[in-house]
Amino acid sequence: MNLAPHLPALQVVVPLIAAPLTVLLRQRSVAFAVALVASWLALAISLLLWWQVANTGIISYAIGSWPAPWGIEYRIDRLNSFILVLVAGIAALVLPFSRASIESEVAAQQHYLFYTMFVLCLAGLLGIAITGDAFNIFVFLEVSSLSAYVLIALGRDRRALFAAYQYLLMGSIGATFLVIGIGLLYLMTGTLNLADMGQRLASVQGTRPVLAALAFITVGVSLKLALFPLHQWLPNAYTFAPSAVSAFLAATATKVAVYVLLRFYFTVFGESAVFAKLPMQQMMLLLALAGMFAASTIAIFQTDLKRLFAYSSVAQIGYIILGLSFNSVSGLTASIVHLFNHGVTKGAIFMLLGCVALGMGGTTLARVQGLGRRMPLVSFGIVLGGLSLMGVPGTAGFISKWYLLLAALEQGQWWLVFMIALSSLLAAVYVWRFVEVAYLRAPREDTANVAATPWLMSVPTAILVLAIVYFGLDTSFTIGTASEAAAALIGGSR
């Protein structure tokens, strides 16, 4: 049987089937094996889809052989094939990492449940990225969100329950806003297919229901992507979740939400409706700058490394939205490539913090004193990730910020060049806080016997750390794909 034509369906079906299997099998070693195979297959499929799109163009897959727009369509182009590779790649590395990580962070009887929720979250995120149906986006968003709430709540710290509950409340509000917006669009167009919806909206642009839909979808998705000041759920969620969960969500969940915003703005509403007729450009610019500076400033004063880098994520999302606010190919290229590079960087940092939590017994600054001597390779990896957040040449983060600077210069916005550089200095301050504690302070006596990092944790973490350098030196995959995706979004927008 030739499975190649059915790769779009298999991208979601494989992890979706793995979820009930892990529940039925229950035994944690078998559940781990099933989840691991599913994640690796998802990565292989995403790479094949990316390669097919690069060589043959957009892929349209009709679910149940019902042609679009009557049936549900999976539609893969340069943008979402890029997102699929990021999500599946991070999952393929975090899953083996989680095998040893959750031993000390999740009760043994709940391990099978962890793997069930993990592959379910993976299926949801992949489904959001691959579907060409607006209501399907909402459905998959709920699948990924509900499983994420459970994953966060599995943390041993009781505050994980509060973090999951807070995320549930804000996530439910965001989902409600999104589905109201989609409902209004369906009311005006009579279709849920994104491409068909975009064509039909051309005749009703500017009407009140369409503007209301734009407002509802913007607020709903902004809650999901933790755009400042709608980010209140994120710091607690990343801080108190198990380390593997923090790494996976930090690298993927908010990035997929950014993709949803891009898809609605450029494929459905169209560039002119969003930016030419409304002050969205100025509003997003202000919110992006506020997030870049406020979140970075708050990060400086945190005493826990997981919380520090959680606030850093809010700031980095500001950079992504800043590129979007330029409404240009170069600005969108910067946003899309930063979406990928930040996912790789933050995934690596939270995996490294998982190694720190296992070896040092915690991730507070007081606990990690002298980490540079106790765990030199892990400490160096965190510094390297910090350099990427700052945008130092030779790291993935530099590529993103360089293209942001080019986009600002292209529009003659010299003051934004200064703001980007200044916000990067704030990142240098909170990274320096770690450097000072790890290298300039004596280790604590109670951390003399550091637990050895299992190879299942160290190998995936090392791969992701090396990826920070690789994507900072070789940009053929990231910039090449991001620039083509940005050009397609701008060119295909009305």
Secondary structure, DSSP 8 states (H G I E B T S, - for coil): ---GGGHHHHHHHHHHHHHHHHHHH--HHHHHHHHHHHHHHHHHHHHHHHHHHHHH--EEEEGGG--TTTS-EEEE-HHHHHHHHHHHHHHHHHHHHHHHHTTTTS-GGGHHHHHHHHHHHHHHHHHHHHB-BHHHHHHHHHHHHHHHHHHHHTSSSTHHHHHHHHHHHHHHHHHHHHHHHHHHHHHHHS--BHHHHHHHHTTTTT-HHHHHHHHHHHHHHHHHHT-TTS-THHHHHHHHS-HHHHHHHHHHHHHHHHHHHHIIIIIII-HIIIIISSTHHHHHHHHHHHHHHHHHHHHHT-SBHHHHHHHHHHHHHHHHHHHHHT-SHHHHHHHHHHHHHHHHHHHHHHHHHHHHHHHHS--BTTTTTTHHHHSHHHHHHHHHHHHHHHT-TTSHHHHHHHHHHHHHHHTT-HHHHHHHHHHHHHHHHHHHHHHHHHHSS---GGGSS-----HHHHHHHHHHHHHHHHHHH--TTHHHHHHHHHHHHHHH--
